[in-house]
Amino acid sequence: TLEVADSVSQAGSSSSSLDHVPPEVKKISVVRETGENVLHKAARLGYKEATLWCCENKYVNLNGKDHAGYAPLHEASTTGNVTIAKYLIAYGAEVNVGSLDGVRPLHDAVENNHFEMVRLLLSCGADIHLATYSGKKVLDLARTPEMKALIEGYLADMNGTADDEANIQPWELPMFPPPPEESTDEEDSDEGEKEPEV
């Protein structure tokens, strides 16, 4: 992604950055009848270079909505593309943007079980208390026990509480990078240098 950012930045510094449209952008065809723009499609299809170029050149409105009220960040959240979501948020996409039925990017990420996207959106200020206009809360949209545990843990962390009886604890994020796995193969058990334990 750094190479993409550098190449797009160089294009942006020329006399007219629109002269250097990335090939990804040129091959995107949008369905105007639905109200989508190039950025909706780029975010949905995972076109990182196209997304970054659109953001840097303000080619389209980052919070522009299609006819259902969905913004490009909804598209990235639905597909779970964290890199594209980071680009959109870094350039000013609204993390709590709502569709016509009150669906927020966080709702899409939770419903589609995209853990890293949920963490990203929450860390960037997504409001976990916003419900859809039909009254569904974020926790109602969680489809797996793991996602429910993530949301309950976040809420416990926000409230500074833990519920030992229900086994709901504040967030405990894994170490990054995770410690190396122990090898079980005999041929890998080298008596030489060992990895330090963390």
MOKAPE-V655954 format. One line per field, one symbol per residue. ss: DSSP state (@ for helix, = for strand, . for the rest). psi: psi as a letter, one per 20 degrees, with the letter a starting at -180 (. if undefined). burial: b if it has 24 or more other C-alpha atoms within 12 Angstrom, else e. A space follows every 50 residues. Layout:
ss->???
psi->???
burial->???
This chain:
ss->.@@@@@@@@@@@....@@@@..@@@@.....@@@...@@@@@@@@..@@@ @@@@@@...............@@@@@@@@..@@@@@@@@@.......=.. ...=@@@@@@@...@@@@@@@@@..............@@@@...@@@@@@ @@@@@@@@@...=....=..............................
psi->hggggghhhhhhirhoiihlpqhhghippqnhhijqahhgggghiknggg ggghghjlhrphjpqaiijprhhgghhhiknhggggggghjjqohkpqah jjprhhgggghjknghggggghijjpoiiprrijjprghhipiqhggghg ghhgghggikrqnhgjkoqrpnqqqpqqqqqppiphhinpicpqpqq.
burial->eeeeeeebeebbeeeeeeeebbebbeebeeeeeeebbbbbbbbbbbbbbb bbbbbbbeebbbbbbbeebbbbbbbbbbbbbbbbbbbbbebebbbbbbbe ebbbbbbbbbbbbbbbbbbbbbeeebbbebbbeeeebbbebbeeeebbbb bbbbbeeeeeeeeeeeebbeeeeeeeeeeeeeeeeeeeeeeeeeeeee
